[in-house]
Amino acid sequence: MMGDNNEHVITYWVLWETFHSPLLVGFELVSHWLPFLLFSVYFGSLAERFDCRKLIQVAQCLFMFVSLSWGVLFLTGTLQVWEACILLVMHGMAGALWGPAEQLMLHDFVDRKDLVSAVRLNATFRNLGLLFGPVVGSALLLGLGPAAGIFVNALIYLPMTILMIRTPFSGHSKDESALPRRARVTLADSIRVLRGIRANHTLVSMIVLAGLTAVTVGASLQVSMPTFATELANGNSGLGYGLLLFANGIGGVVGGFLLEATGILKPSIRSAVISTMLFAIAVLVFALTQLYAVAVIALLIAGVAALASMSVGQSIVQLEAPAGERGRIYGVYGMFASGLRTGGGVTLGLLGASVGIPGAVAWCAVALGVGTVAVGIYARMGRRDRDPV
């Protein structure tokens, strides 16, 4: 995740300095999340059929290829818009390919009783990568320059690639016999999973909850942070911006370790609903406050709640999904949780044009809260037939 974010820091800066194109800035967001929306289910089906180690290695090699390609274009001064667009899409595809395979590996690493901890710790360290990515990326950019910095960034993907050579786990070693052996995997076959899970209120609830978070607050909070920093930091917007980002990131990291150490959060629909509601309330307070200290505290709480909501949702999906379709079902979850962030930018833009960025974030938080209540009611209806977890 740090390598992923380092690349964003370096390339987004170079692209703006080179082209000064607002359209390209918009494409940067779309190209990152649209592959999750279009291909997560299909990549999930690949993860359940093939060796997840190989899929992760393919994704890591694609990340490295993209970084090296950026470096060559920066070094030679030949970067053009169409080349940038292709590399941005390839980077998004690598992230979408990696996700389902990574989650199936978690299921293989630990027993069922420890799966919740594995998901939570994995999410915590992903947040750690997100937290340090901008710092390391900025250091590479300022210390080495964009070309050398992006070349060095390619090396960050090597440890995971090498680990996949050494680990004995394939993502399927515990339930190899349960895997279907179809001759090939098609997009139509993946879409069938969407119809197949309709009767499972637990899975549908977690998937819809993740999608609601993505399309409302998921992508809007980070991209709107410069606006809040300008309004709250009393003229010191640069430092204020960094502290707001750090508060949100460190909340997820510290929250993950605290939740793991205490074990107070169980994988239940109630936990998912409560943590998501707390996230919505914290974001609403952040959007409405005029006090910088209150904004920082709200972001800390939002970081903890977001980590809790995501880890519980992922755990329930992992536990509920049958072995033969776990990859595709997690792909559906990824399609909603990550892919719908593509629409989050549209939501923020349309609302922001009408009521301003702070008002737009506030309304998004309200929408998330109302939707969370609806999901809780829907899930409760499904419990008449079966216990969720």
KEVEX-58169 format. One line per 2 residues: for each residue x, y, z of C-alpha. Coordinates in nm, 4 decimals. Example, Ala and Ser with C-alpha at 12.3 -4.5 7.8 and 13.67 -1.06 7.14 Angstrom:
BEGIN
1.2300:-0.4500:0.7800; 1.3670:-0.1060:0.7140;
% end
This chain:
BEGIN
0.0000:0.0000:0.0000; 0.2903:0.2349:0.0646;
0.4270:0.1697:-0.2853; 0.0808:0.2285:-0.4287;
0.0486:0.5620:-0.2496; 0.4070:0.6682:-0.3206;
0.3274:0.6346:-0.6884; 0.0177:0.8512:-0.6500;
0.2160:1.1236:-0.4742; 0.4864:1.1357:-0.7410;
0.2800:1.0854:-1.0548; -0.0081:1.3143:-0.9603;
0.2391:1.5963:-0.8919; 0.4215:1.5430:-1.2225;
0.0977:1.5155:-1.4201; -0.0317:1.8415:-1.2790;
0.2984:2.0228:-1.3328; 0.3185:1.8906:-1.6887;
-0.0373:1.9265:-1.8168; -0.2354:2.1434:-1.5670;
-0.5447:1.9508:-1.6748; -0.8474:1.9333:-1.4404;
-0.9897:1.6635:-1.6675; -0.6810:1.4517:-1.6123;
-0.7152:1.5008:-1.2364; -1.0691:1.3648:-1.2591;
-0.9474:1.0746:-1.4692; -0.6886:0.9916:-1.2019;
-0.9699:0.9221:-0.9543; -1.1882:0.7344:-1.2025;
-0.9040:0.5193:-1.3385; -0.8082:0.4076:-0.9889;
-1.1532:0.2898:-0.8775; -1.3362:0.1981:-1.1998;
-1.1436:-0.1315:-1.2456; -1.2705:-0.2384:-0.9018;
-1.6254:-0.1682:-1.0151; -1.5976:-0.3504:-1.3473;
-1.3633:-0.6398:-1.2721; -1.3683:-0.7231:-0.8990;
-1.6137:-1.0104:-0.9397; -1.4201:-1.1528:-1.2331;
-1.0872:-1.1201:-1.0537; -1.2491:-1.2855:-0.7529;
-1.3446:-1.5806:-0.9706; -0.9836:-1.6068:-1.0874;
-0.8669:-1.6019:-0.7239; -1.0917:-1.8942:-0.6321;
-0.9743:-2.1017:-0.9282; -0.6042:-2.0317:-0.9488;
-0.3060:-2.0097:-0.7175; -0.3462:-1.6803:-0.5319;
0.0303:-1.6510:-0.4958; 0.0642:-1.6269:-0.8719;
-0.2152:-1.3710:-0.9027; -0.0548:-1.1526:-0.6366;
0.2795:-1.1818:-0.8151; 0.1174:-1.0792:-1.1433;
-0.0353:-0.7767:-0.9728; 0.2943:-0.6835:-0.8064;
0.4816:-0.7167:-1.1367; 0.2198:-0.4971:-1.3027;
0.2690:-0.2363:-1.0286; 0.6455:-0.2493:-1.0853;
0.6074:-0.2272:-1.4635; 0.3899:0.0824:-1.4283;
0.6389:0.2492:-1.1916; 0.9308:0.1723:-1.4224;
0.7351:0.2999:-1.7228; 0.6619:0.6279:-1.5427;
1.0334:0.6553:-1.4631; 1.1390:0.6107:-1.8247;
0.8862:0.8680:-1.9452; 0.9887:1.1165:-1.6741;
1.3587:1.0642:-1.7460; 1.3249:1.1088:-2.1223;
1.0749:1.3941:-2.1003; 0.8420:1.2224:-2.3484;
0.5301:1.1825:-2.1319; 0.2035:1.2408:-2.3184;
-0.1553:1.2403:-2.1944; -0.2537:0.9166:-2.3674;
0.0458:0.7370:-2.2150; -0.0456:0.8682:-1.8714;
-0.4041:0.7450:-1.9129; -0.2900:0.3945:-2.0066;
-0.0537:0.3720:-1.7084; -0.3197:0.5036:-1.4690;
-0.5635:0.2357:-1.5863; -0.2990:-0.0371:-1.5569;
-0.2257:0.0736:-1.2009; -0.5961:0.0522:-1.1157;
-0.6195:-0.2942:-1.2721; -0.3259:-0.4169:-1.0620;
-0.5013:-0.3051:-0.7440; -0.8272:-0.4719:-0.8434;
-0.6494:-0.7992:-0.9306; -0.4588:-0.8073:-0.6021;
-0.7538:-0.7565:-0.3656; -0.9540:-1.0845:-0.3864;
-0.6396:-1.3007:-0.3980; -0.5062:-1.1283:-0.0873;
-0.8282:-1.1938:0.1061; -0.8336:-1.5619:0.0110;
-0.4745:-1.5918:0.1332; -0.5881:-1.4632:0.4734;
-0.8463:-1.7417:0.4872; -0.5678:-1.9900:0.4174;
-0.3195:-1.8496:0.6707; -0.5351:-1.8884:0.9826;
-0.8104:-2.1028:1.1286; -1.1692:-1.9844:1.1175;
-1.1602:-1.8707:1.4823; -0.8691:-1.6364:1.4077;
-0.9995:-1.5025:1.0774; -1.1473:-1.1870:1.2302;
-0.8099:-1.0966:1.3814; -0.6333:-1.1662:1.0528;
-0.8710:-0.9409:0.8595; -0.8444:-0.6652:1.1200;
-0.4633:-0.6739:1.1364; -0.4418:-0.6811:0.7580;
-0.6673:-0.3762:0.7371; -0.4632:-0.2032:1.0102;
-0.1367:-0.2457:0.8235; -0.2992:-0.1367:0.4987;
-0.3910:0.1824:0.6843; -0.0312:0.2060:0.8024;
0.0790:0.1958:0.4392; -0.1764:0.4631:0.3544;
-0.0498:0.6731:0.6448; 0.3194:0.6596:0.5524;
0.2720:0.6539:0.1752; 0.2376:1.0326:0.1364;
0.5356:1.0896:0.3690; 0.7693:0.8470:0.1910;
0.6384:0.9493:-0.1510; 0.7051:1.3151:-0.0761;
1.0561:1.2297:0.0481; 1.1316:1.0368:-0.2708;
0.9940:1.3180:-0.4849; 1.1815:1.5977:-0.3087;
1.4999:1.4038:-0.2289; 1.5580:1.2129:-0.5519;
1.3350:1.3833:-0.8050; 1.0374:1.2249:-0.9824;
1.2311:0.9926:-1.2153; 1.4727:0.8458:-0.9587;
1.2003:0.8466:-0.6932; 0.9610:0.6385:-0.9015;
1.2403:0.3954:-0.9931; 1.3157:0.3422:-0.6232;
0.9435:0.2999:-0.5588; 0.9375:-0.0015:-0.7905;
1.1633:-0.1825:-0.5430; 0.9027:-0.1521:-0.2664;
0.6889:-0.4152:-0.4408; 0.9683:-0.6759:-0.4327;
0.9233:-0.8058:-0.0731; 0.5632:-0.9141:-0.1329;
0.6596:-1.0686:-0.4672; 0.9422:-1.2672:-0.3066;
0.7213:-1.3698:-0.0121; 0.4770:-1.5274:-0.2568;
0.7595:-1.7509:-0.3813; 0.8478:-1.8678:-0.0309;
0.5066:-1.9142:0.1329; 0.3524:-2.2647:0.1165;
-0.0020:-2.1246:0.1158; -0.1890:-2.0959:-0.2117;
-0.5176:-1.9517:-0.0861; -0.6849:-2.2917:-0.1300;
-0.4880:-2.5443:0.0732; -0.7644:-2.5808:0.3361;
-1.0564:-2.6319:0.1006; -0.9049:-2.7519:-0.2250;
-1.1660:-3.0255:-0.2623; -1.4500:-2.7738:-0.2391;
-1.3363:-2.5746:-0.5393; -1.5355:-2.6124:-0.8616;
-1.3358:-2.7223:-1.1635; -1.4961:-2.5468:-1.4538;
-1.3098:-2.5344:-1.7804; -1.3009:-2.1561:-1.7839;
-1.4249:-1.8519:-1.6000; -1.6427:-1.5945:-1.7739;
-1.7830:-1.2572:-1.6798; -2.1346:-1.4015:-1.7181;
-2.0489:-1.6764:-1.4712; -1.9313:-1.4139:-1.2234;
-2.2498:-1.2116:-1.2624; -2.4452:-1.5213:-1.1624;
-2.3039:-1.4801:-0.8112; -2.4892:-1.1499:-0.7780;
-2.8178:-1.3348:-0.8223; -2.7130:-1.6244:-0.6024;
-2.6517:-1.4219:-0.2866; -2.9854:-1.2398:-0.2869;
-3.1393:-1.4780:-0.0347; -2.8549:-1.4310:0.2144;
-2.9512:-1.1174:0.4064; -2.6218:-1.1174:0.5967;
-2.4037:-1.1046:0.2861; -2.6313:-0.8551:0.1139;
-2.6314:-0.6317:0.4225; -2.2507:-0.6184:0.4450;
-2.2116:-0.5613:0.0728; -2.4715:-0.2837:0.0644;
-2.3224:-0.1225:0.3756; -1.9788:-0.1163:0.2131;
-2.1297:0.0288:-0.1037; -2.3133:0.3008:0.0892;
-1.9906:0.4035:0.2611; -1.8049:0.4107:-0.0709;
-2.0576:0.6192:-0.2634; -2.1177:0.8685:0.0188;
-1.8138:0.9346:0.2372; -1.5616:0.6779:0.1119;
-1.3842:0.8846:-0.1517; -1.5057:1.2320:-0.0636;
-1.3387:1.2755:0.2737; -0.9765:1.2688:0.1566;
-1.0206:1.4731:-0.1611; -1.2153:1.7416:0.0260;
-0.9542:1.7762:0.3016; -0.7734:2.0769:0.1440;
-1.0987:2.2748:0.1594; -1.1447:2.2018:0.5290;
-0.7801:2.2833:0.6012; -0.8179:2.6247:0.4378;
-1.1300:2.7053:0.6400; -1.0175:2.5667:0.9768;
-0.6411:2.6231:0.9970; -0.6422:3.0043:1.0302;
-0.4051:3.0748:0.7439; -0.1710:2.7814:0.8069;
-0.3457:2.5541:0.5606; -0.0358:2.3516:0.4675;
0.0334:2.2292:0.8194; -0.3375:2.2069:0.8898;
-0.3906:1.9871:0.5851; -0.1152:1.7474:0.6878;
-0.2443:1.7192:1.0439; -0.5997:1.6462:0.9287;
-0.4775:1.3696:0.6982; -0.2573:1.2312:0.9751;
-0.5435:1.2345:1.2265; -0.7676:1.0314:0.9996;
-0.4908:0.7863:0.9135; -0.3590:0.7358:1.2648;
-0.7136:0.6794:1.3886; -0.7377:0.3736:1.1656;
-0.3978:0.2397:1.2726; -0.4361:0.2943:1.6470;
-0.7964:0.1791:1.6342; -0.6963:-0.1436:1.4652;
-0.4378:-0.2278:1.7294; -0.6735:-0.1332:2.0147;
-0.9588:-0.3396:1.8774; -0.7261:-0.6351:1.8301;
-0.5752:-0.6015:2.1783; -0.9104:-0.5736:2.3550;
-1.1124:-0.8124:2.1395; -1.4292:-0.6172:2.2137;
-1.5580:-0.6146:1.8560; -1.7206:-0.9357:1.7377;
-1.8070:-1.0170:1.3738; -2.1788:-0.9415:1.3867;
-2.4227:-0.7308:1.1900; -2.4843:-0.5213:1.5016;
-2.1120:-0.4387:1.5278; -2.0984:-0.3436:1.1613;
-2.4055:-0.1207:1.1847; -2.2945:0.0521:1.5057;
-1.9404:0.1192:1.3826; -2.0670:0.2510:1.0485;
-2.3172:0.4767:1.2269; -2.0376:0.6070:1.4518;
-1.8307:0.6762:1.1402; -2.1189:0.8735:0.9851;
-2.1703:1.0775:1.3039; -1.7987:1.1553:1.3356;
-1.7815:1.2724:0.9737; -2.0928:1.4853:1.0246;
-1.9335:1.6534:1.3277; -1.6139:1.7102:1.1289;
-1.8058:1.8679:0.8408; -2.0083:2.1030:1.0619;
-1.7579:2.2167:1.3247; -1.5758:2.5485:1.3052;
-1.3166:2.4442:1.5655; -0.9937:2.2881:1.4419;
-0.9398:2.0803:1.7582; -1.2893:1.9328:1.7321;
-1.2246:1.8494:1.3656; -0.9051:1.6605:1.4549;
-1.0809:1.4620:1.7298; -1.3703:1.3825:1.4963;
-1.1285:1.2515:1.2336; -0.9520:1.0341:1.4900;
-1.2862:0.8795:1.5863; -1.3829:0.8461:1.2200;
-1.0596:0.6578:1.1502; -1.1254:0.4087:1.4295;
-1.4895:0.3611:1.3267; -1.4051:0.3198:0.9565;
-1.1462:0.0524:1.0392; -1.3972:-0.1267:1.2632;
-1.6736:-0.1154:1.0039; -1.4499:-0.2399:0.7234;
-1.2870:-0.5200:0.9233; -1.6191:-0.6496:1.0569;
-1.7791:-0.6383:0.7128; -1.4901:-0.8202:0.5487;
-1.4841:-1.0811:0.8267; -1.8537:-1.1582:0.7927;
-1.8227:-1.1927:0.4158; -1.5263:-1.4277:0.4610;
-1.7109:-1.6376:0.7184; -2.0431:-1.6518:0.5336;
-1.9170:-1.7213:0.1814; -1.9043:-2.0896:0.0786;
-1.5572:-2.2120:-0.0149; -1.6439:-2.2754:-0.3782;
-1.7562:-1.9184:-0.4390; -1.5592:-1.7247:-0.1780;
-1.3428:-1.5444:-0.4329; -1.6327:-1.4193:-0.6416;
-1.8400:-1.3220:-0.3391; -1.5489:-1.1249:-0.2022;
-1.5163:-0.9785:-0.5506; -1.8758:-0.8545:-0.5216;
-1.7859:-0.6998:-0.1872; -1.4819:-0.5314:-0.3440;
-1.6909:-0.4085:-0.6344; -1.9216:-0.2263:-0.3933;
-1.6647:-0.1245:-0.1299; -1.4031:0.0062:-0.3734;
-1.5655:0.0295:-0.7148; -1.8506:0.2549:-0.6035;
-1.5948:0.5124:-0.4913; -1.5972:0.6054:-0.8589;
-1.9458:0.7449:-0.8034; -1.8383:0.9118:-0.4799;
-1.6566:1.1777:-0.6783; -1.9732:1.2464:-0.8778;
-2.1776:1.2684:-0.5585; -1.9328:1.5111:-0.4002;
-1.9064:1.7222:-0.7155; -2.2799:1.7629:-0.7679;
-2.3563:1.8373:-0.4035; -2.0489:2.0556:-0.3673;
-2.1598:2.2757:-0.6554; -2.4927:2.3316:-0.4797;
-2.4116:2.3618:-0.1088; -2.0322:2.3828:-0.0926;
-1.7821:2.1113:-0.0038; -1.8431:2.1098:0.3759;
-2.2182:2.0969:0.3200; -2.1762:1.8177:0.0655;
-1.9702:1.6079:0.3079; -2.2296:1.6701:0.5806;
-2.5162:1.5576:0.3584; -2.3165:1.2519:0.2519;
-2.2680:1.1641:0.6188; -2.6431:1.2020:0.6817;
-2.7184:0.9795:0.3834; -2.4772:0.7180:0.5162;
-2.6440:0.7289:0.8584; -2.9937:0.6881:0.7147;
-2.8778:0.4093:0.4833; -2.7073:0.2318:0.7724;
-3.0327:0.2293:0.9689; -3.2121:0.0842:0.6644;
-2.9472:-0.1872:0.6280; -2.9830:-0.2745:0.9966;
-3.3587:-0.3166:0.9565; -3.3138:-0.5282:0.6443;
-3.0585:-0.7515:0.8182; -3.2858:-0.7936:1.1191;
-3.5622:-0.9168:0.8901; -3.3292:-1.1858:0.7596;
-3.2474:-1.3116:1.1085; -3.5911:-1.4640:1.1354;
-3.4657:-1.7492:0.9241; -3.1048:-1.7931:1.0376;
-2.8368:-1.6671:1.2747; -2.5958:-1.4492:1.0681;
-2.2614:-1.5530:1.2135;
% end
